[in-house]
Amino acid sequence: MLNGAIFDMDGLMIDTEKLLVKFWRQSAREFGYNMTVQNVLDIRSLSRKYAVPKLRGIFGEQFDFEGVRARRIELMNAYIDEHGFEVKKGLFELLNYLRSHSFKIAVATATDRKRTEMYLNRINALDYFDEIVCGDMVKNGKPEPDIYLTAAEALGLRPNECAALEDSPNGIISAKRAGCRVIMIPDLSQPDDKIMSQLDAVYESLDKAVEFFEKDTAHKEALK
């Protein structure tokens, strides 16, 4: 039975993936690299440990990952400061359902702790979460299972008691390897056959995912 829900952040709760694509590409151009949309999608949710060799495999060993990334962060922060970002459809409907039915809730994101808390505070969502686990808090980031294993442990639950909500293939693989039940809410890409085999459910928006938890709640009630 499910007793917890673990949320990715970028592209799942907040509509920042399109900004990551835009500003990774802009920053790379400033450094003289023609980074494609697919290049950026391929490093979604990847920790630096995996993103660096991936990008250097594409652009060469001279690729200045730290410089491009720092400029991307600068550009993106300036944009967010001026324009903000959108909350993904149905987030608070799902969070309120989980809270009202006593599910434990965590965040498991590749984003660092400081920016994670800043973003969640900005949308008034931080207080919904019992635990926050970020990419800089685990040895191996997504797609390795560490971040989901750590989040489940922080909640005091086994991974198979937790549903993981993700939008990216790397995050889905991470959650599946950890032993969570995996729900995809597609953002910039739809699941292919390989990813579909990793999933327990796919919903078009977060509010639709309430259905997944309702089934488990009904089962718990039937056992009382």
C-alpha positions in Angstrom: 0.0 0.0 0.0 1.1 3.6 -0.6 1.9 5.8 2.3 4.1 8.4 0.6 4.5 10.5 -2.5 7.8 11.8 -3.8 7.8 14.7 -6.3 10.4 15.8 -8.8 10.3 19.6 -9.2 11.4 21.2 -12.5 9.0 20.3 -15.2 6.7 18.6 -12.8 5.6 21.1 -10.2 6.9 24.3 -11.9 7.1 25.1 -15.6 10.9 25.6 -15.7 12.1 23.0 -18.1 11.3 25.2 -21.1 13.4 27.9 -19.4 16.3 25.4 -18.9 16.2 24.6 -22.6 16.1 28.2 -23.6 19.0 29.3 -21.4 21.2 26.3 -21.7 21.1 26.9 -25.5 21.6 30.7 -25.2 24.5 30.2 -22.8 26.1 27.6 -25.0 25.9 29.9 -28.0 27.7 32.6 -26.1 30.5 30.1 -25.6 30.5 29.1 -29.2 28.6 25.8 -29.0 25.5 24.9 -31.0 23.5 23.1 -28.3 20.2 21.6 -29.6 16.9 21.2 -27.8 17.6 17.4 -27.7 21.0 17.9 -26.1 19.3 19.8 -23.3 16.5 17.2 -23.0 19.1 14.5 -22.7 20.6 16.0 -19.5 17.3 16.7 -17.8 17.6 15.7 -14.1 21.1 14.4 -14.6 23.6 15.2 -11.9 26.8 17.0 -12.9 28.6 13.6 -12.6 26.7 12.3 -15.6 26.0 15.6 -17.5 29.6 16.6 -17.9 30.8 13.5 -19.7 27.6 13.4 -21.8 28.1 17.0 -23.0 31.8 16.6 -23.5 31.1 13.5 -25.6 29.0 15.7 -27.9 31.1 18.9 -27.9 34.6 17.7 -27.1 36.7 17.5 -24.0 37.3 21.3 -24.1 33.6 21.9 -23.4 33.5 24.4 -20.5 30.6 22.8 -18.5 31.1 25.0 -15.4 31.3 28.2 -17.4 28.2 27.4 -19.6 26.2 26.2 -16.6 27.1 29.3 -14.5 26.0 31.6 -17.3 22.8 29.5 -17.8 22.0 30.0 -14.1 22.7 33.7 -14.4 20.4 34.1 -17.4 17.6 32.0 -16.0 17.7 33.7 -12.6 17.5 37.1 -14.2 14.5 36.0 -16.3 12.7 34.4 -13.2 13.3 37.5 -11.1 11.6 39.6 -13.8 8.9 37.3 -15.1 8.5 34.5 -12.6 7.3 31.1 -13.7 4.1 29.1 -13.9 2.9 26.4 -11.5 2.0 23.2 -13.3 -1.7 22.4 -13.6 -3.2 20.6 -10.7 -0.3 20.8 -8.3 -2.2 22.1 -5.3 -5.2 19.8 -6.0 -2.9 16.8 -5.7 -0.9 18.2 -2.7 -4.1 19.0 -0.8 -5.5 15.6 -1.5 -2.3 13.9 -0.2 -2.2 16.1 2.9 -5.9 15.5 3.7 -5.4 11.7 3.5 -2.2 11.6 5.6 0.3 10.7 2.9 3.9 11.7 3.7 5.3 13.9 1.0 8.9 14.6 -0.2 10.7 16.4 -3.0 13.5 14.6 -4.9 15.1 17.0 -7.3 18.5 17.4 -9.1 18.3 21.1 -8.3 20.4 22.3 -5.3 18.8 22.9 -1.9 19.0 26.7 -2.0 17.2 27.1 -5.3 14.7 24.3 -4.5 13.6 26.1 -1.3 13.5 29.5 -3.1 11.3 28.1 -5.9 8.9 26.3 -3.6 8.7 29.3 -1.4 7.9 31.4 -4.4 4.8 29.3 -5.2 3.8 28.9 -1.5 4.3 25.1 -1.7 7.3 24.5 0.6 5.2 23.8 3.7 3.5 20.9 2.0 6.6 18.8 2.1 7.8 16.7 5.0 11.3 16.2 3.5 13.4 17.7 0.7 16.2 15.8 -0.9 18.4 17.5 -3.5 21.0 16.5 -6.0 23.8 18.0 -3.9 22.8 15.8 -0.9 23.4 12.4 -2.5 26.5 10.7 -3.9 25.0 9.6 -7.2 22.2 11.7 -8.8 19.6 10.6 -11.2 19.3 8.3 -13.1 20.9 6.3 -10.2 18.4 5.4 -7.4 20.1 7.2 -4.5 17.9 10.3 -4.4 14.6 8.3 -4.2 16.1 5.8 -1.7 17.2 8.7 0.4 13.8 10.4 0.2 11.9 7.3 1.1 14.2 6.7 4.1 13.7 10.3 5.2 10.0 9.8 5.2 10.4 6.6 7.2 9.0 4.5 4.4 10.1 1.7 2.2 10.5 2.7 -1.5 7.6 0.4 -2.5 5.3 2.4 -0.2 6.0 5.5 -2.2 4.7 6.8 -5.6 7.3 8.9 -7.5 6.0 11.6 -9.8 8.3 12.5 -12.6 8.3 14.2 -16.1 11.7 13.1 -17.4 13.1 9.8 -18.5 16.2 10.1 -16.3 14.0 10.7 -13.2 11.7 7.8 -14.1 14.7 5.4 -14.4 15.9 6.7 -11.0 12.6 6.1 -9.3 12.1 2.7 -10.9 15.6 1.5 -9.9 14.8 2.6 -6.3 11.7 0.4 -6.3 9.0 3.1 -6.2 5.8 3.0 -8.1 6.3 5.5 -10.9 3.8 8.1 -12.3 4.7 10.2 -15.3 3.2 13.6 -16.0 4.7 14.4 -19.4 6.1 17.9 -20.0 8.5 18.4 -22.9 8.5 14.8 -24.1 6.0 11.9 -24.2 7.0 8.4 -23.0 8.4 6.0 -25.6 8.0 2.3 -25.4 11.1 1.9 -23.2 9.8 4.5 -20.7 6.3 3.1 -20.7 7.6 -0.2 -19.5 8.9 1.6 -16.4 5.6 3.3 -15.5 2.7 2.4 -13.3 0.6 5.3 -14.7 0.7 8.3 -17.0 -1.6 11.3 -16.5 -1.8 14.6 -18.5 -1.7 16.7 -15.4 -1.1 16.4 -11.6 -4.7 16.8 -10.6 -5.5 13.7 -12.7 -3.0 11.7 -10.6 -5.3 12.0 -7.6 -7.1 9.0 -9.1 -3.9 6.9 -8.6 -3.9 7.7 -4.9 -7.7 7.4 -4.5 -7.5 3.7 -5.5 -5.0 3.1 -2.8 -7.0 5.0 -0.2 -10.1 3.0 -1.1 -8.1 -0.2 -0.6 -6.9 0.9 2.8 -10.4 1.7 3.9 -11.6 -1.7 2.7 -9.0 -3.4 4.9 -10.1 -1.6 8.1 
